Amino acid sequence: MTGDDPLEKRTEPRTDGGAAGEGPAIPRADGGVVDDVALDPWGSSSVSDYRKLFEEFGIEEFDEILEQVPNPHYLMRRGVIFGHRDYRPVARALQNGDPAAVLSGFMPTGDPHIGHKLVFDEIIWHQQQGADAYALIADLEANSARGMSWAEIDEHARNYLLSLLALGFDPEEGELYRQSTNREVQDLAFDLGAEANFSEFQAIYGFDGETDVSHMQSVVTQMADILYPQLEEPKPTVIPVGPDQDPHVRLARDLAERMRFFKVSEAYASFELEPVERALVTEFYERLEPEEFDDDTLRCVHVAEALEETPLSELGVAADVLTSVLTKLNEAGMEPIRPRTRFFDRRATDAAFDALIDAIEGEKRVYESHIDAFEIDREEAEELAREVEVDNGGYGFQPPSSIYHRFMTGLTGGKMSSSIPASHISLLDDPEDGYDKVKSATTGGRETAEEQRELGGKADECPVYELYAYLLAGDDDEFAKRVYDECVGGERLCGDCKEQAAQLMKEFLEDHQEKREEVAALLEQADIELESPRRRQ
């Protein structure tokens, strides 16, 4: 979840692009596939083609919901933010002025650089759209997973926070904190830890017998960070991250569900069906006519008989699924098939279960571990279950959402890394050094000026063009498109293009560093510890 270092090359950008709503069509990066490794939040995986993320990990394309986002940020319009998990509730909340939150964290292992600025911008944009904004320093993770000393952590943390404030984060309207001093986060981590286990961490993160306990605990702490914005009230919450952090998001979504008192689902009889089984029963419930049966009532045995008469090849399910459904239906016998909304008791207190019974209006059936309601739809039931849970001491978490941005290409080609100074630009670099790094950067140009004019440049493979798209063009889509079109059309030569980019980078760094000085007093006044109490002199 942290804005840590692995910033990598994206491949096969698309040039058919265009933003939803107003503004010119702009060049966009295509999205693609993952190497044959697990996504690793600590940087051992590399994303070579983002499209595979959609297929392998269930990440959705951000383009599909862009029109639902009010006043989308240029990183969204240009496809830099390429994917999401369940962002629709956040978009709806922003549209309607309802409560929403954004949170991301930064592991202070080095200076903040232009890759981190992507996350800074995403937090700030959501804050400006009305979301509660949280930014945290992942100092426990830096200490346990990276072995950073507390003195080093304090120095880097201050630099991250100054850049965040300089770029526009409002500390009076948002919250800054560090993991090590937030007691609420640590208490929540303890609760979440009861719902996680080592075998799960082993499968997700590759932990083994050599992994120290502090490293494992840092994962649970990050889960608490992700859910922390919902402690006061459940609300849609988005976590802006690179795709390498997706394992954290998936685990946090799972834990949010496990912490809920009740699971709400659709059902047709007193027994429980797996989703694939329920889909099969739903199909036959809708297919069969109740009036064709005795007393005009469709019963479990009737559905079982219809299923037995249908060839397996036409049912579209595995044989073991059919066997399971038939067993459940035949055991229920003459019980009527009736659609209902089910509240299943996952970990509710007795008082909460009784309160839910009282809160459900209309016809209902109460069983030992669930309640069936016949006059409430699924959406209303979800809200009712959450209200009862919160009123009875539960968290009522909504599964956190996430948005994913592309990794930036290193200025020297390949991977951008803070361990390779020439490959990245720190937000603390001397402006003249930033200028020189851009001037020395690899480009997507042809071998000669003549070839460039004839064939056009390869902006899709150019780290310098990325600087325009991700940073230097700012909110000006027309400028970003003009640079792209002039490059691929052969009008723009690399020397002039790099000179312009280098000058813009110099101006950006000068401006940013002036603003860092201006907000230094603001940071001192902010409610965050700038020196860790764990630091030993």
Sequence and secondary structure as in RCSB ss.txt:
>XXXX:A:sequence
MTGDDPLEKRTEPRTDGGAAGEGPAIPRADGGVVDDVALDPWGSSSVSDYRKLFEEFGIEEFDEILEQVPNPHYL
MRRGVIFGHRDYRPVARALQNGDPAAVLSGFMPTGDPHIGHKLVFDEIIWHQQQGADAYALIADLEANSARGMSW
AEIDEHARNYLLSLLALGFDPEEGELYRQSTNREVQDLAFDLGAEANFSEFQAIYGFDGETDVSHMQSVVTQMAD
ILYPQLEEPKPTVIPVGPDQDPHVRLARDLAERMRFFKVSEAYASFELEPVERALVTEFYERLEPEEFDDDTLRC
VHVAEALEETPLSELGVAADVLTSVLTKLNEAGMEPIRPRTRFFDRRATDAAFDALIDAIEGEKRVYESHIDAFE
IDREEAEELAREVEVDNGGYGFQPPSSIYHRFMTGLTGGKMSSSIPASHISLLDDPEDGYDKVKSATTGGRETAE
EQRELGGKADECPVYELYAYLLAGDDDEFAKRVYDECVGGERLCGDCKEQAAQLMKEFLEDHQEKREEVAALLEQ
ADIELESPRRRQ
>XXXX:A:secstr
 B  S B      BSS   SSSS    B     B SS   TTS   BS THHHHHHH  EEGGGGGGGSSS  HH
HHTTSEEEEES HHHHHHHHHT   EEEEEE  SS  BHHHHHHHHHHHHHHHTT EEEEEE HHHHHHHH   H
HHHHHHHHHHHHHHHHTT  TTTSEEEEGGG HHHHHHHHHHHTT  HHHHHHHH   TTS HHHHHHHHHHHHH
HHGGGSSS   EEEEE GGGHHHHHHHHHHHHHT SEEEEEESSSS   HHHHHHHHHHHHHS GGGSGGG  BH
HHHHHHHHTS HHHHTS HHHHHHHHHHHHHHTT B   EEEEEESS  HHHHHHHHHH  SSEEE SSEEEESS
  HHHHHHHHHHHHHHTT       EEEEE   B TTSSBB TTSGGG  BTTS HHHHHHHHHT      SSHH
HHHHH   GGG HHHHHIIIIITTT HHHHHHHHHHHHTT S HHHHHHHHHHHHHHHHHHHHHHHHHTHHHHHH
SSS SS TT   
